[in-house]
Amino acid sequence: MKKINLFILLAAGVIILWGSCKKGSSNVIKKTTTDTSELAKLPPATQTGAHTFGCLINGKAFIAPAGRITNGTSISCSYTNDPVAGYSFLVDGFDNSGDTSKSVIMSTDSLPIAQGQTLTFKLFGAGNLGGIYSTFIQTTQLSQYVTTNAVSGQLVITRFDTTAKIASGTFWFNAIQAPGDTLHIRNGRFDVDITLKN
């Protein structure tokens, strides 16, 4: 009798666990479908100077418009190649199409850039690559998320051609505003003209 009761309890446990797993699986499939549709909105990861910038921010597509905006361009890239004054690389994607402006910025300090290079996001500073996500209403900053040495990511330079003045790459990073408030940037890609400075 004890064996039968034990068997019934074990069978009930397996059925409950199976039901939970099945329920969790359907949630995962639904989430993946949503991610795929958002991912499809991003520009392709090209290396032709197509003037594109996009990524997923917490699973939602962020695309910097290719055209010009009121205060300059919505996508910019600059590289200072000066061993004395220091190297710096900056890529910025900006979108002010809604009520709130959004910007994703990646920038290096004293770090030369080369094609094929993989850089790790850290807290912005000498010898590092830093990442920032900011939101604004007009010129008032609402929030800013930054990479740290513990909350990180990677930037891969897929093309860096100073003759054709084209920079392309892929990226992902996590950034924090406060402990427990983390932003996840994934599937990033840019293909932009470089402004060279000496």
C-alpha positions as CSV (number, residue, x, y, z in Angstrom):
1,M,0.0,0.0,0.0
2,K,2.9,2.4,0.9
3,K,4.5,1.6,-2.5
4,I,1.3,2.4,-4.4
5,N,0.9,5.8,-2.5
6,L,4.5,6.6,-3.2
7,F,4.0,5.7,-6.9
8,I,0.9,7.9,-7.1
9,L,2.7,10.9,-5.5
10,L,5.7,10.5,-7.9
11,A,3.3,10.2,-10.9
12,A,1.4,13.3,-9.8
13,G,4.7,15.2,-9.5
14,V,5.9,14.2,-13.0
15,I,2.5,15.3,-14.5
16,I,2.7,18.7,-12.7
17,L,6.4,19.2,-13.8
18,W,5.5,18.2,-17.4
19,G,2.7,20.6,-17.5
20,S,4.9,23.4,-16.1
21,C,7.6,22.6,-18.7
22,K,5.1,22.5,-21.5
23,K,3.7,25.9,-20.4
24,G,7.2,27.4,-20.2
25,S,8.1,26.0,-23.6
26,S,5.1,27.8,-25.3
27,N,6.2,31.0,-23.6
28,V,9.7,30.6,-24.9
29,I,8.4,30.0,-28.5
30,K,6.2,33.0,-28.3
31,K,9.1,35.2,-27.1
32,T,11.3,33.9,-29.9
33,T,8.7,34.8,-32.4
34,T,8.4,38.3,-31.1
35,D,12.2,38.7,-31.1
36,T,12.4,37.4,-34.7
37,S,9.8,40.0,-35.9
38,E,11.6,42.8,-34.2
39,L,15.0,41.5,-35.5
40,A,13.5,41.6,-39.1
41,K,13.0,45.4,-38.7
42,L,16.7,46.1,-38.3
43,P,18.9,47.0,-41.3
44,P,21.0,44.2,-42.7
45,A,24.6,43.9,-41.4
46,T,26.4,45.3,-44.5
47,Q,29.9,46.6,-45.1
48,T,29.3,49.0,-48.0
49,G,28.9,52.4,-46.4
50,A,25.0,52.0,-46.5
51,H,24.7,54.6,-43.6
52,T,22.7,52.4,-41.3
53,F,22.5,51.8,-37.6
54,G,20.2,49.5,-35.6
55,C,19.9,47.2,-32.7
56,L,17.4,45.6,-30.3
57,I,16.9,47.4,-27.0
58,N,15.3,45.0,-24.5
59,G,13.9,43.1,-27.5
60,K,12.5,46.1,-29.3
61,A,13.9,47.4,-32.6
62,F,15.9,50.7,-32.5
63,I,16.7,52.1,-35.9
64,A,18.5,55.4,-36.4
65,P,16.9,57.1,-39.5
66,A,19.3,57.3,-42.5
67,G,18.4,60.9,-43.4
68,R,19.4,64.1,-41.8
69,I,17.7,65.5,-38.7
70,T,17.4,69.1,-37.4
71,N,20.7,69.2,-35.6
72,G,22.9,67.3,-38.0
73,T,22.8,63.6,-38.9
74,S,21.1,60.8,-37.1
75,I,24.1,58.5,-37.6
76,S,27.6,59.6,-37.2
77,C,31.1,58.1,-36.9
78,S,34.4,59.8,-36.3
79,Y,38.0,58.5,-35.7
80,T,40.9,60.5,-34.4
81,N,44.2,58.9,-35.5
82,D,46.8,60.8,-33.5
83,P,49.3,58.8,-31.4
84,V,50.3,62.0,-29.5
85,A,46.9,63.5,-28.8
86,G,45.3,60.0,-28.5
87,Y,43.1,57.7,-30.6
88,S,39.4,58.0,-30.3
89,F,36.5,56.3,-32.1
90,L,32.9,57.2,-31.8
91,V,29.7,55.8,-33.4
92,D,26.3,57.3,-32.6
93,G,22.8,56.3,-33.7
94,F,20.1,58.9,-32.8
95,D,16.3,58.7,-33.3
96,N,14.1,61.7,-32.6
97,S,11.0,60.4,-34.5
98,G,8.8,60.1,-31.4
99,D,8.1,62.2,-28.3
100,T,11.3,61.0,-26.7
101,S,14.7,61.1,-28.5
102,K,16.9,58.1,-28.1
103,S,20.6,57.6,-28.7
104,V,23.0,54.7,-28.6
105,I,26.7,55.7,-28.4
106,M,29.9,53.7,-28.5
107,S,33.1,55.5,-27.9
108,T,36.8,54.6,-27.2
109,D,39.4,56.6,-25.3
110,S,43.1,56.2,-26.3
111,L,42.4,53.0,-28.2
112,P,43.5,52.5,-31.9
113,I,40.9,50.8,-34.2
114,A,41.5,48.1,-36.9
115,Q,39.5,45.9,-39.1
116,G,38.8,42.5,-37.6
117,Q,39.2,43.8,-34.1
118,T,37.0,42.6,-31.2
119,L,36.6,45.1,-28.4
120,T,35.0,44.5,-24.9
121,F,32.7,47.2,-23.5
122,K,33.8,48.5,-20.1
123,L,33.5,51.6,-18.1
124,F,34.5,54.5,-20.4
125,G,38.0,55.7,-19.7
126,A,41.6,55.5,-21.0
127,G,42.2,52.4,-23.1
128,N,38.6,51.4,-23.0
129,L,35.4,51.2,-25.1
130,G,32.3,52.5,-23.4
131,G,28.6,52.2,-24.4
132,I,25.7,54.6,-23.5
133,Y,22.0,54.6,-24.1
134,S,20.3,57.9,-23.4
135,T,16.8,59.3,-23.7
136,F,15.9,63.0,-24.0
137,I,12.9,65.3,-24.3
138,Q,14.3,68.3,-26.3
139,T,17.7,69.0,-24.5
140,T,16.6,67.5,-21.1
141,Q,18.1,64.2,-20.4
142,L,15.6,61.7,-18.9
143,S,17.8,58.6,-18.4
144,Q,21.3,57.3,-19.2
145,Y,22.4,53.7,-19.1
146,V,26.2,53.0,-19.2
147,T,28.5,50.0,-19.5
148,T,30.7,49.1,-16.6
149,N,33.6,46.7,-16.1
150,A,31.1,44.2,-14.7
151,V,28.2,44.8,-17.0
152,S,29.7,44.4,-20.5
153,G,29.5,43.3,-24.1
154,Q,31.4,43.2,-27.4
155,L,32.0,45.3,-30.5
156,V,33.4,43.6,-33.7
157,I,34.8,45.9,-36.3
158,T,33.9,44.0,-39.6
159,R,35.2,46.8,-41.9
160,F,37.5,49.7,-41.1
161,D,38.6,51.3,-44.4
162,T,40.2,54.8,-44.0
163,T,40.7,55.1,-47.8
164,A,37.0,54.5,-48.6
165,K,36.1,56.1,-45.3
166,I,33.7,53.3,-44.2
167,A,33.3,51.7,-40.8
168,S,31.1,48.7,-40.2
169,G,30.5,46.5,-37.2
170,T,28.3,44.4,-35.0
171,F,27.8,44.9,-31.3
172,W,25.9,43.9,-28.1
173,F,26.1,45.2,-24.6
174,N,24.4,45.5,-21.2
175,A,24.2,48.9,-19.5
176,I,23.0,50.0,-16.1
177,Q,21.3,53.1,-14.8
178,A,21.2,51.9,-11.2
179,P,21.7,48.5,-9.4
180,G,19.0,46.1,-10.7
181,D,18.1,48.4,-13.6
182,T,19.9,46.8,-16.6
183,L,19.3,47.5,-20.3
184,H,20.1,44.8,-22.8
185,I,21.2,45.9,-26.3
186,R,21.5,43.0,-28.8
187,N,22.0,42.3,-32.5
188,G,23.5,45.7,-33.1
189,R,24.9,46.6,-36.5
190,F,26.2,49.8,-38.2
191,D,27.6,50.6,-41.6
192,V,28.6,54.2,-41.8
193,D,30.9,56.9,-43.3
194,I,33.9,57.8,-41.1
195,T,34.9,61.4,-40.5
196,L,38.7,61.2,-40.0
197,K,40.5,63.6,-37.7
198,N,44.2,64.0,-37.1
